[in-house]
């Protein structure tokens, strides 16, 4: 659904709308060059955002490793047997 929303927004970016209320007419034209330019800009922006997220994640991981170091964690999970539920009045 998100991809469809983005695609519609890119398509609308390449759209020109001319409104002529006196003639009761609305004209919509699509400019393929504008649509392609908008798609390229969207792609470049998404790549920049992705790169930024990766850099922040790497930096955060390095800070955590410096602060915490290597930690071994042992986890033991046990479960007590449960008694069947009894309805009140029975």
N, C-alpha and C positions, 0 to 999 in steps of 0.2 A: 504494500500500500504506500509506503514511503517513497519507493522508487517511482511509482505512478505519479505521486504528487510532485516530485522533482521534475519528472518528464513534462508534466503539464505546465509547470512554471517556466521551464526552458522554452517550451513551444509558445507560451504566451508572450515571452520576451521578444520573440521575433514577429509579433503580431502588430499590425497597425490598424486602428479602428477610426473610421471617418463617420461622423454622425451628421446627418442632414435632416433636422427635424421639419424644416419647411417642405421637404419633398417626401417626408415619412420614410427615410432611407438610412440604413446603416451599412457601411461597407467594411468588410474585414479582409485584409490582405496579409499573407505570410511571406516573410523575406527569409529565404533559406540561408543566406549569408549571415543574417543576424542570429538565426537559430543556432547555426554552427558555432558562431562566436560565443554565444551564451553557453552552449554545451562545453566548449573548450575552457571557458572561464570557470564554469562549475566544476569541471574535472580537476583543473589546476588547484582551485580552492580546496577541494576535498583531499587532494594529495598533500597540500600544505598542512591541513588540519591533522591528517593521519601522521605525518612526519612529526608534528609538534607533540602529539599524544605519545608517540614512541619515545621521543627524547625525554619527555617528562617522566615516563614510566621507567626508563633506564636510569635516569638521575635519582629517582625515588628509591629504586632497588639498590643502587650503590650506597645511598645514605643509610638505608636500613641495614645493609650488610656491615657498614663501618660501625654503626651504633650497636648492633646486636651481635654480629659475628656469626659464626656457625653454631647452631644450636641443635642438639639431638633431642627429640621429644619421643618419649615412649608413652603410648596410650593403650590402656587396657579397658576394654568395654565388656561389662557383664550385665546380664539381665536376670532379674529375679523372676521366678515363675509367678504368673498371675493367677489368682483364683477367679473362677467364672463369676460373672456378675449375677446377683440374685435380685429379682424384682421384689420390691416391698410388698408384703401381704401374701407371699407364697411360701 
